[in-house]
């Protein structure tokens, strides 16, 4: 039995040869390639369809449904003026290709539509798939030259897109930074507002003698050194009283009546009459110390709006224990260290 079994297998295989040969005919292989592509339309399965089509003596007829999509695509493309129309035309060609992937013209026309739509990478893909077909020499030459043109267009489009994305990212980053800065600024104002809590502050001037003293000399008496800061050099300036007023992005220091009521028509929300405001602070960070201060010129007609009044950057400091406000028009603005023996005139608004 062992000696007869190989002979039996050989006879059986020889008997099947015609059937095997029939199953692997070019038409059958082509048909299977089409089925494989329709199940999974990839570059690889499409290449198999095109290769097997080249081995056929005659291509199969174009299915009527594929022909319908081909004609519809041409009709849509001929009238296309919008991205949506180009997308519709491309979709029709893709439907035709799905049904009859062996038709070279379908792939070429899809490349044309995609190029017109500005989708150069997809146009290149379709044109390279077209070049897989067995084309006449001149047609192959034209298509290959078109590939080179599309490559240039694709490179330019990619550079343009990268630049647009870079600019968009820069704009978005700038917006985030502005929003973060705005939140920090609002935090500084919120901290100062909570600290002062609507309190009144009495106006005091520096001076080695009172401004009411006959010995007072405006050219020298108000000027004190840092060592004199805590000495008896501060004088109440009448009954002038100020208060902090807040807007969304700034803080003002302005006069109030002796009874604590805000002066009429002096609310910073209505800046058309702002003669009572002495200082304006602009936050530049999340801390009270990050607020920069400017003095507001009051020596102008009373109806001059606040935005039209001259403003001068001044040295100022808010005492973060109670909101007391110190300022000097002569001392250099900012936190730059000064000579302890240098003399400057100051104003002090002391919490009442």
C-alpha angles and dihedrals in degrees: 000000000000090000093052098045098077090049090052092052092048092051090048093051092047089053091054097050097095091051092048091048090050093050094053097048115138091252093052092047090048092049091050090049089054091050091049091051094049090051093047115012102202134143089256097052091044091052089054091053091050093046093049092046089057089058093057122097090218130013118236117255118271110261112247092237090055090048090052093055090046092055093043090052091053092049093050093045094051090061098033117132102145135060089246092057093050089049090052092049091049090049091054091051091048089053090052091049092049090056098039111017092166093071108101096197091061090061094044093050091048088055090052092051093048092049091051089051090054093246094132099166091055091044089053091051093052093045092050089051088052089054090059088072122089098260131178112265097253092045092051090049093052092047093049091049088050088054089058091050092049091049090058091048092047092051092050092047091049091052091048091049092048091051092048090050091048091051092045090050090049091050091048091048090049091050091050091049091049091049091048090047091049091051091049091049092049089050091056091050092046092052092049092045092052090047097051094036094188094307123157122238125206119223118243130176129209119243141140086228129024117271085237092057115103088229091060112122115187090206095060115001098075093053117098137169127235089257090058093049096100096038128096093286102114122094129188108244103220115285096310110147130185137189137195115256120193135207127177095276107013144044125219132199110213142160124269131190119268090255090061096253118132116255111261115266091005100108110127088226085071104045096172090098110032104148092125095062117100104177139018123202126204117195119226100178143002098286132078087237089061092066113105116208134213129188115233118226109242096178094092134090111294094241093058106119118239096247089057095051119100114253126199126198110241139181108261137163131192114210102228095208096068109352097259109166124218124185141170128191092198103044113088112262121250131034097299110144113251135205105272089220095053115109125225135168115241140188121211125197104200123199113251 
